[in-house]
Amino acid sequence: MDSLTHAGSVVVRSSPEALYALVSDVTRTGEWSPICTACWWDEGASAEVGAWFTGRNQVPGRTWETRSQVVAAEPGREFAFLVGGKLVRWGFTMEPVEGGTRLTESWEFLPAGQEFFAERYGADAQAQIDDRTRSAHESIPATLAALKGIAEGAPR
């Protein structure tokens, strides 16, 4: 994979504020993510810059948890977090458009994440990075479709 950044968008018949409320409630992430099955806030934390939460991820043959820190929390505009506080950035932006809101999900494998993978996986680091990159590229459209269905009240 050559692009360590990726984004996708979908127009949702919903307000930016309602979409923000949905995506910033990390405890619901398992409803729309193809990989993250559950998230929970640290005690007393909520969707505000600096807050931390844990996510549980699962793919065939592997389950793991990550810690993430909120880096953008602007109701109706943007919600974003950094996995590991510096490794990978995931974010959602909301833009009012005719017919609803353009919801964009973005992903970036940051330099600190690349360094971490080099240290952790050695000679296999690039293959691991490629795998995570492919996964992000594939999961964004699935996540956006699921969020659209939830926000528009489609039966699940």
C-alpha positions in Angstrom: 0.0 0.0 0.0 1.4 3.4 -0.9 -1.0 5.8 0.9 -0.7 6.1 4.6 -3.6 8.5 4.6 -7.2 7.8 3.5 -10.6 9.4 3.7 -14.1 8.7 2.5 -17.3 10.6 2.6 -21.1 10.0 2.5 -24.0 12.3 2.6 -26.4 11.5 5.5 -29.9 12.8 6.0 -29.1 14.1 9.5 -27.8 17.2 11.1 -24.1 17.8 11.8 -24.9 17.9 15.5 -26.7 14.6 15.5 -23.9 12.9 13.6 -21.3 14.4 16.0 -23.3 13.0 18.9 -23.3 9.6 17.3 -19.6 9.4 16.3 -18.3 11.0 19.5 -20.1 8.4 21.6 -17.2 5.9 21.5 -19.2 3.4 23.5 -21.3 2.8 20.4 -18.3 2.2 18.0 -19.0 -1.5 17.9 -22.3 -0.8 16.1 -20.6 0.6 13.0 -16.9 -0.5 13.0 -16.0 -3.7 11.1 -13.0 -4.2 13.4 -13.6 -2.3 16.7 -16.1 -4.4 18.7 -16.3 -2.2 21.8 -14.9 1.0 23.4 -15.1 2.5 26.8 -14.1 5.8 28.4 -11.6 6.1 31.2 -13.5 6.7 34.4 -15.0 10.2 34.4 -13.9 10.9 30.8 -16.2 11.9 27.9 -15.8 13.3 24.4 -13.5 16.2 25.1 -10.0 17.0 24.0 -7.5 15.2 26.2 -9.9 12.4 27.2 -8.7 8.7 26.9 -10.6 5.6 26.0 -9.9 1.9 25.3 -11.0 0.1 22.2 -11.2 -3.7 21.7 -10.5 -4.8 18.1 -11.0 -8.2 16.5 -10.1 -9.8 13.2 -10.0 -13.5 12.4 -7.4 -15.0 14.6 -6.5 -11.9 16.6 -8.1 -9.7 19.3 -6.3 -6.7 20.8 -7.0 -3.5 22.8 -5.7 0.0 22.1 -5.7 3.2 24.1 -6.7 6.4 22.3 -6.8 10.1 23.2 -9.3 12.6 21.8 -7.6 15.4 19.9 -10.6 17.2 18.4 -14.0 17.6 19.9 -16.0 20.3 18.1 -19.7 19.5 18.3 -21.3 19.5 14.8 -17.9 19.8 13.1 -15.2 17.3 14.1 -14.3 14.4 16.4 -10.9 12.8 16.2 -8.5 10.7 18.3 -5.0 9.4 18.2 -4.4 5.7 18.8 -1.6 5.3 21.3 -1.7 9.1 21.7 0.6 9.5 18.7 0.5 6.4 16.3 -2.6 6.7 14.1 -5.1 9.4 13.7 -8.8 8.6 13.1 -11.3 11.4 12.6 -14.8 12.4 11.5 -15.8 15.8 10.1 -19.3 17.0 9.4 -20.2 19.5 6.8 -23.8 20.7 6.1 -24.8 20.2 2.5 -28.1 20.1 0.6 -30.0 17.0 1.8 -28.1 16.6 5.1 -24.5 16.4 6.2 -21.4 15.2 4.4 -19.7 12.9 7.0 -16.1 12.3 6.2 -14.0 9.7 8.0 -10.2 10.0 7.8 -7.3 7.9 8.8 -3.5 8.6 8.9 -0.7 6.3 9.9 1.6 8.8 11.6 5.4 8.8 11.6 5.5 7.8 15.3 3.3 4.8 14.4 5.7 3.8 11.6 8.6 4.0 14.0 6.7 2.0 16.5 6.1 -0.7 14.0 9.7 -0.7 12.9 10.8 -1.3 16.5 8.1 -3.9 17.3 8.1 -5.9 14.1 11.6 -5.4 12.7 12.0 -6.9 9.2 8.2 -7.6 9.1 7.3 -4.0 9.8 6.4 -3.0 6.3 4.2 -6.0 5.8 2.4 -5.1 9.1 2.0 -1.5 8.0 0.7 -2.6 4.6 -1.9 -4.9 6.4 -3.1 -2.1 8.7 -3.2 0.3 5.8 -5.3 -2.1 3.6 -7.6 -2.6 6.6 -8.2 1.1 7.0 -8.8 1.6 3.3 -11.4 -1.2 3.4 -13.1 -0.3 6.6 -13.8 3.4 6.0 -16.5 2.7 3.4 -18.1 0.0 5.5 -18.0 2.3 8.6 -19.6 5.2 6.7 -22.4 3.0 5.3 -23.1 1.6 8.8 -23.2 5.1 10.3 -25.5 6.3 7.5 -27.9 3.5 8.2 -27.9 4.1 11.9 -28.3 7.9 11.6 -31.1 7.5 9.0 -32.9 4.9 11.1 -32.4 1.9 8.7 -33.3 -1.4 10.4 -30.2 -3.3 11.6 
